[in-house]
Amino acid sequence: MTTAPDPAGFRRAKWAIACLFCFLGLQYATWAARLPALKARLDLGAGELGLLLMACGAGAAASFPLVAHLMRRFGSRRLSLASALCLTVLLMALSAVPDYPLALLVICADGVAVGCLNVAMNAQGAALEKAYGRTAMSQLHATFSAGLLAAALLASGSTALTASVPAHFAVAAALLLLLLARARTGLLTHEEPRPGEARSEAGGSQEAGSQRVGSEGTRAPEPRPRKRGALTALPSGRTLLMGCAMAFGTITEGAMNDWSTLYMKDVVKAPASVAPLGIAVVSVMMLLARVRADHWRGRWGDGRVVRTGSAVAGIGLALALAAGGVLPTLLGFACVGLGAAAVTPCVYVAAAERGSDALSLVAAMGTTGLLAGPALIGFVAGAGGLTLGMATVAASALIVTLTATRIPWRSRVPAPAG
């Protein structure tokens, strides 16, 4: 591991990459918050609206081959800036689409751009940790949550002032461009690892002397020639294990967001004023845990944090389902937010160690889990009740624990100070 003794450079790059994470959360939540207005303007039914949402997820999930190629061709810095610019343009286009077919096309393109930015910004985060020997990925993911919150507040304020979706999206686009301008000044430039330089199947890292990372403006060495025409290797078994951990981790997160309120209302019989606290508890605990998770990673290592966290999420939720009652259920939901918070950041780092192809595949499997998770829980709940559906969420978290025992995690590194 190359350690750069430059705290100022670390902070500059960290804030630049954080702007990308905040950008993605702000862009996604901006148009999601105005779905009722888009539904009314385009005169959509429930099925058409569902298909519109699926188009975004399908675009992100299907973007894997394209993202892998673009990462190899352009690198994470240029890809992140280009995809972020595309997302800004697509947000404005969505506010002006005249009909449903064009809206489907715009949303699908938005999903592809999301897939590109998701992989590129996580590659930047992994490169930051590798370059400076300090953890940062969990805090970067926390800024994504901050972007979601900022978009919700902006949507609330905008709708109070005007019903115009284009006006709301224009303000959001201006904020996105400010974030993009800030990110551009500090993103890292680095050479993508060649297949022979990826993490070995035994779990160790080979010498990465050819990989150099530096802030924009820093003179970078010439990249070594790369053979053209080589086919992308099939994913290894451990890469697929990382994909499984990511998929079941996102199933856990997504299902809690979609089903916790309904479980509180229909099974626990919580009052209407208390039922929404389920998703609030999960979200707040996840945000707080992500702020602190990099310190846990620096102290105990990524593997132990993922194994312990996913076990806490699965066992805590299972005990809450068995106990019943409002307070035990909320405590169980808190365990999920606490335990699942560091899973996806750590898996992204592990996948990035194996190269851009592995990172692209793992990100696509995570998107698939996020899409399929709520539908899977709904199917199980329809067949055996919502308690059984939530038990499936607990089982998903425990599957992450099992797969984490076979993943070659990166060696422990010092946590960032402050």
Buried (B, 14 or more C-beta within 10 A) or exposed (E): EEEBEBEEBBBBBBBBBBBBBBBBBBBBBBBBBBEEBBBEBBEBEEEBBEBBBBBBBBBBBBBBEEBBBBBBEBBBBBBBBBBBBBBBBBBBBBBEBEEBEBBBBBBBBBBBBBBBBBBBBBBBBBBBBBBBBBBBBBBBBBBBBBBBBBBBEBBEEBBEEEEEBEEBBBBBBEBBBEBBEBBBBBBBBBBBBBEEBBBBEEEEBEEBEEBBBBBBEEEBEEBEEEEEEEEBEEBBEBBBBBBBBBBBBBBBBBBBBBBBBBBBBBBBEBEEEBBBBBBBBBBBBBBBBBBBBBBBBBEEBBBBBBBBBBBBBBBBBBBBBEEEEBEBBBBBBBBBBBBBBBBBBBBBBBBBBBBBBBBBBBBBBBBBBBBBBBEBBBEBBEEEEBBBBBBBBBBBBBBBBBBBEEBBBBEBBBBBEE
